[in-house]
Amino acid sequence: MIILKKFRKGKRIDRTIMKTFPSATLSEIYKWLRIGKIKVNGKKKKGDYKLNEEDEIKIFLSDEQILDYKQKGVVHKTSFEVLFEDEYFLIVNKPPFLASQGGIGVKENNLVNQVRYYLKGTDTTVALANRLDIGTSGIIIFGKSEKANSTLYQLTKKRAIQKTYYALTIEKPKPARGTMDCYIKKSTRDYVPIMKVCKKADANSKHAITEYKTLESKESYALLELILKTGRMHQIRLQFSSKNAAVLGDKTYGNEKINKKWSKLLKRQFLHAAKVKFTHPFTKKKLEISAPLSKDLQRVLKKLKFDHSF
């Protein structure tokens, strides 16, 4: 735990926390405020709370978390592809094997720090509207200012950003088109955080909904287009694994024997965040952004002689 004191009157608490923890995303900060990991004078406050000079902020994070979130990190290169940029937002195609942000076990070279470098300064205020697992490629949206960051948070909260993914499963889902609708909760396996499907909703579970349709199938494999209605940790990978149609290459929820068969060609899960669609909150223009499928996934489709090209 750390304690912060002595503030300029009228300064917003979310901006104060962002400055204190430059590696934290805005969504993480709002979550800390919501669940009471951050309190002002012993009480929970919303992100737009304006501080008084005599206020005291207590932040209930572990020493390890505090060290990680305080680390700014410096990188001098970028490996992402810019798909869209204006004065408010930056939308990029994240390559596989690059962490979305800093965290335990993640060093300076992560996407957030690469974006800070791209935007000419490690102190640049950026926030992610979404995150991808290190082994998932595709679209991530960044806000480039405090105003844009706050608006992105609201868009995400209202589920106003439609997200489309492509996945290759080792079995054909039945039916070929439908909706995965379940509750999932956090668990651990060998001290590693994982997710599990629940039979019903409870205080610790979250609703997870994914719409899917089969684009093509060969042998037992199926190429799927998925639209996320919710954005839970490991949502797609867990849901399809629970129906015996695991994502190819998934080391956490997948089929070890089949993954090994493909290991020379595919070093990660076949999952790609392919499209986002939303109305630009400032210009009111309708945006539909696509990210090309990465080469390793294209090679798998070619090996299977799928007709789809990206």
C-alpha positions as CSV (number, residue, x, y, z in Angstrom):
1,M,0.0,0.0,0.0
2,I,1.1,3.6,-0.6
3,I,-0.4,6.9,0.6
4,L,-0.5,10.1,-1.5
5,K,-1.0,13.5,0.1
6,K,-0.8,17.2,-0.8
7,F,-2.7,17.9,-4.0
8,R,-3.5,20.9,-6.2
9,K,-7.1,21.8,-5.5
10,G,-9.4,20.6,-8.3
11,K,-7.1,18.0,-9.8
12,R,-9.0,14.9,-11.0
13,I,-8.2,11.7,-9.2
14,D,-7.9,9.6,-12.4
15,R,-5.3,11.9,-13.8
16,T,-3.4,11.8,-10.5
17,I,-3.3,8.0,-10.5
18,M,-2.3,7.9,-14.2
19,K,0.7,10.1,-13.5
20,T,1.6,8.0,-10.4
21,F,1.3,4.7,-12.4
22,P,2.3,5.4,-16.0
23,S,2.1,1.8,-17.0
24,A,-1.5,1.3,-15.8
25,T,-4.3,1.5,-18.3
26,L,-7.3,3.8,-17.7
27,S,-9.6,0.8,-17.4
28,E,-7.4,-0.6,-14.7
29,I,-7.5,2.7,-12.8
30,Y,-11.3,2.9,-13.0
31,K,-11.5,-0.7,-11.8
32,W,-9.3,0.0,-8.8
33,L,-11.5,3.0,-7.9
34,R,-14.7,0.9,-8.4
35,I,-13.7,-2.0,-6.2
36,G,-12.0,0.1,-3.5
37,K,-8.3,-0.6,-4.2
38,I,-8.1,3.2,-4.3
39,K,-9.8,5.3,-1.6
40,V,-9.9,9.0,-0.7
41,N,-10.1,9.6,3.1
42,G,-11.2,6.0,3.5
43,K,-14.0,6.2,0.9
44,K,-14.4,5.1,-2.7
45,K,-14.6,7.8,-5.3
46,K,-15.3,8.0,-9.0
47,G,-12.7,8.9,-11.6
48,D,-13.8,12.4,-12.1
49,Y,-13.6,13.3,-8.4
50,K,-11.7,16.5,-7.9
51,L,-9.2,16.5,-5.1
52,N,-8.8,18.9,-2.2
53,E,-5.5,20.0,-0.7
54,E,-6.1,18.1,2.5
55,D,-7.2,14.8,0.9
56,E,-5.4,11.5,1.5
57,I,-5.3,8.8,-1.2
58,K,-4.6,5.2,-0.1
59,I,-3.7,2.7,-2.9
60,F,-4.1,-0.9,-1.9
61,L,-1.7,-2.6,-4.3
62,S,1.1,-5.1,-3.6
63,D,4.7,-3.9,-3.6
64,E,5.2,-6.0,-6.8
65,Q,2.3,-4.3,-8.5
66,I,3.4,-0.9,-7.4
67,L,6.9,-1.5,-8.9
68,D,5.5,-2.7,-12.2
69,Y,2.9,0.0,-12.7
70,K,5.4,2.8,-11.7
71,Q,7.9,1.6,-14.4
72,K,7.6,3.8,-17.4
73,G,9.9,1.8,-19.6
74,V,11.9,3.1,-22.6
75,V,12.0,1.5,-26.0
76,H,13.6,2.8,-29.2
77,K,11.7,0.8,-31.8
78,T,8.2,-0.2,-33.0
79,S,7.0,-3.5,-34.3
80,F,3.3,-2.7,-34.8
81,E,1.5,-1.5,-37.9
82,V,-0.5,1.8,-37.8
83,L,-4.0,1.2,-39.2
84,F,-5.6,4.5,-38.3
85,E,-4.5,7.7,-36.6
86,D,-6.0,11.1,-35.9
87,E,-5.6,13.7,-33.1
88,Y,-7.7,11.5,-30.8
89,F,-7.0,7.9,-31.5
90,L,-4.3,5.5,-32.7
91,I,-5.4,2.1,-34.0
92,V,-2.6,-0.5,-34.5
93,N,-2.1,-4.1,-35.6
94,K,-0.2,-5.8,-32.7
95,P,2.1,-8.6,-33.8
96,P,2.1,-11.9,-31.9
97,F,4.6,-12.4,-29.0
98,L,4.4,-8.7,-28.0
99,A,2.7,-8.0,-24.7
100,S,0.0,-5.4,-24.8
101,Q,1.3,-3.6,-21.7
102,G,3.7,-3.9,-18.8
103,G,3.1,-6.3,-15.9
104,I,4.7,-9.0,-13.9
105,G,7.3,-10.7,-16.0
106,V,7.0,-8.1,-18.8
107,K,9.9,-5.9,-19.6
108,E,10.2,-2.5,-21.2
109,N,9.5,-3.7,-24.7
110,N,5.7,-3.9,-24.7
111,L,3.1,-2.3,-27.0
112,V,2.2,0.6,-24.6
113,N,5.9,1.6,-24.4
114,Q,6.3,1.2,-28.2
115,V,3.3,3.5,-28.7
116,R,4.7,6.1,-26.3
117,Y,8.0,6.0,-28.3
118,Y,6.0,6.4,-31.5
119,L,4.2,9.4,-30.1
120,K,7.5,10.9,-29.1
121,G,7.7,10.6,-25.4
122,T,7.5,8.0,-22.6
123,D,5.3,10.4,-20.6
124,T,2.7,10.5,-23.3
125,T,-0.7,9.8,-21.8
126,V,-2.1,6.8,-23.7
127,A,-4.7,4.3,-22.8
128,L,-5.8,1.0,-24.3
129,A,-9.5,0.4,-25.2
130,N,-8.8,-3.3,-25.4
131,R,-6.0,-5.8,-24.7
132,L,-4.9,-8.9,-26.4
133,D,-3.0,-11.9,-25.0
134,I,0.6,-12.0,-25.9
135,G,0.0,-14.8,-28.4
136,T,-3.0,-13.1,-30.1
137,S,-2.4,-10.7,-33.0
138,G,-4.5,-7.9,-34.3
139,I,-6.2,-4.6,-33.5
140,I,-5.7,-2.5,-30.4
141,I,-7.2,0.9,-30.0
142,F,-5.3,3.7,-28.1
143,G,-6.5,7.1,-26.9
144,K,-3.9,9.8,-27.3
145,S,-5.1,12.3,-24.7
146,E,-6.9,12.4,-21.4
147,K,-10.1,13.5,-23.1
148,A,-9.9,10.7,-25.7
149,N,-8.9,8.1,-23.0
150,S,-12.0,8.9,-20.9
151,T,-14.2,8.7,-24.0
152,L,-12.7,5.4,-25.0
153,Y,-13.5,4.0,-21.6
154,Q,-17.1,5.0,-21.9
155,L,-17.4,3.4,-25.4
156,T,-15.9,0.2,-24.1
157,K,-18.2,0.2,-21.1
158,K,-21.2,0.7,-23.3
159,R,-20.0,-2.0,-25.7
160,A,-20.2,0.5,-28.5
161,I,-17.1,-0.9,-30.3
162,Q,-17.9,-4.0,-32.4
163,K,-14.9,-6.4,-32.4
164,T,-14.5,-9.2,-34.9
165,Y,-11.9,-12.0,-34.6
166,Y,-10.8,-15.0,-36.7
167,A,-10.0,-18.3,-35.1
168,L,-9.1,-21.8,-36.3
169,T,-10.5,-24.6,-34.2
170,I,-9.4,-28.2,-34.2
171,E,-13.1,-29.5,-34.4
172,K,-16.1,-28.1,-36.2
173,P,-18.4,-26.3,-33.7
174,K,-22.0,-27.5,-33.7
175,P,-24.1,-25.9,-34.9
176,A,-21.9,-24.3,-37.6
177,R,-23.3,-20.9,-36.6
178,G,-24.5,-19.7,-33.2
179,T,-23.8,-18.0,-29.9
180,M,-21.6,-19.1,-27.1
181,D,-23.3,-17.8,-23.9
182,C,-22.0,-18.8,-20.5
183,Y,-20.5,-17.5,-17.2
184,I,-16.8,-17.7,-16.5
185,K,-14.7,-17.1,-13.5
186,K,-11.0,-16.9,-12.5
187,S,-9.2,-19.9,-11.2
188,T,-5.6,-21.1,-11.1
189,R,-3.6,-24.1,-12.5
190,D,-0.2,-24.7,-11.1
191,Y,-0.3,-21.1,-9.6
192,V,-1.0,-19.7,-13.1
193,P,-4.3,-17.7,-13.6
194,I,-6.8,-19.3,-15.9
195,M,-10.5,-19.1,-16.5
196,K,-13.2,-21.7,-16.0
197,V,-16.8,-22.1,-17.2
198,C,-19.4,-21.9,-14.5
199,K,-22.7,-23.7,-14.5
200,K,-24.6,-20.6,-13.4
201,A,-24.0,-17.0,-12.4
202,D,-22.6,-16.2,-9.0
203,A,-20.9,-13.3,-7.2
204,N,-17.5,-14.2,-8.7
205,S,-18.5,-15.0,-12.3
206,K,-18.9,-12.8,-15.4
207,H,-21.2,-13.2,-18.3
208,A,-19.4,-14.1,-21.6
209,I,-21.1,-13.9,-25.0
210,T,-19.5,-14.7,-28.4
211,E,-21.4,-14.9,-31.7
212,Y,-19.7,-17.1,-34.3
213,K,-20.1,-18.5,-37.8
214,T,-18.1,-21.0,-39.7
215,L,-16.4,-19.5,-42.8
216,E,-14.9,-22.7,-44.1
217,S,-14.0,-26.2,-42.8
218,K,-11.6,-28.9,-44.0
219,E,-11.0,-32.3,-42.4
220,S,-11.9,-31.6,-38.7
221,Y,-10.7,-28.0,-38.7
222,A,-12.9,-24.9,-38.9
223,L,-12.2,-21.3,-39.7
224,L,-14.5,-19.1,-37.7
225,E,-15.5,-15.5,-37.7
226,L,-16.4,-14.3,-34.2
227,I,-18.0,-11.1,-32.8
228,L,-17.4,-10.4,-29.1
229,K,-20.4,-9.2,-27.2
230,T,-18.4,-9.1,-24.0
231,G,-14.7,-8.9,-23.5
232,R,-13.6,-11.3,-20.8
233,M,-10.2,-12.7,-20.2
234,H,-9.5,-15.7,-22.5
235,Q,-13.2,-15.7,-23.5
236,I,-12.9,-17.1,-27.0
237,R,-10.3,-19.7,-26.2
238,L,-12.2,-21.0,-23.1
239,Q,-15.6,-21.1,-24.6
240,F,-14.7,-23.1,-27.7
241,S,-12.4,-25.4,-25.7
242,S,-15.4,-26.2,-23.4
243,K,-17.3,-27.4,-26.5
244,N,-14.4,-29.7,-27.6
245,A,-13.5,-27.2,-30.4
246,A,-10.3,-25.7,-29.0
247,V,-8.4,-23.0,-30.8
248,L,-5.4,-24.5,-32.6
249,G,-2.1,-23.8,-30.9
250,D,-3.7,-22.8,-27.6
251,K,-1.3,-24.0,-24.9
252,T,-3.7,-23.2,-22.0
253,Y,-7.0,-24.7,-23.1
254,G,-6.1,-26.5,-26.2
255,N,-5.2,-30.1,-27.4
256,E,-1.5,-30.8,-26.6
257,K,-1.2,-33.6,-29.1
258,I,-2.7,-31.7,-32.0
259,N,-0.7,-28.5,-31.1
260,K,2.5,-30.6,-31.2
261,K,1.7,-31.7,-34.7
262,W,1.6,-28.1,-35.8
263,S,4.4,-26.8,-33.6
264,K,6.9,-26.2,-36.4
265,L,4.4,-24.0,-38.3
266,L,2.5,-22.4,-35.5
267,K,4.1,-21.2,-32.3
268,R,0.9,-19.6,-30.7
269,Q,-2.9,-19.8,-30.8
270,F,-4.6,-19.2,-34.1
271,L,-6.5,-16.1,-33.0
272,H,-6.5,-12.7,-34.6
273,A,-8.4,-9.5,-33.7
274,A,-9.4,-8.7,-37.3
275,K,-11.9,-5.8,-37.4
276,V,-13.3,-3.0,-35.2
277,K,-16.3,-0.9,-36.1
278,F,-17.6,2.1,-34.2
279,T,-18.8,5.7,-34.6
280,H,-16.0,8.2,-33.9
281,P,-17.2,10.1,-30.8
282,F,-15.6,13.4,-31.9
283,T,-16.0,13.5,-35.7
284,K,-19.1,11.3,-35.7
285,K,-17.7,9.4,-38.7
286,K,-18.3,5.7,-38.9
287,L,-15.0,3.8,-38.7
288,E,-14.5,0.3,-39.8
289,I,-10.8,-0.8,-39.5
290,S,-9.3,-4.1,-40.6
291,A,-6.0,-5.7,-39.7
292,P,-4.4,-8.2,-42.2
293,L,-3.9,-11.7,-41.0
294,S,-0.3,-12.3,-39.9
295,K,1.9,-14.5,-42.1
296,D,2.1,-17.4,-39.6
297,L,-1.6,-17.8,-39.6
298,Q,-1.8,-17.5,-43.4
299,R,0.7,-20.3,-43.7
300,V,-1.5,-22.6,-41.7
301,L,-4.5,-21.9,-43.9
302,K,-2.4,-22.5,-47.0
303,K,-1.2,-25.8,-45.5
304,L,-4.8,-26.9,-45.0
305,K,-5.7,-25.6,-48.5
306,F,-8.4,-23.3,-47.3
307,D,-9.9,-21.1,-50.0
308,H,-10.1,-18.0,-47.8
309,S,-7.4,-15.4,-48.4
310,F,-6.7,-12.4,-46.3
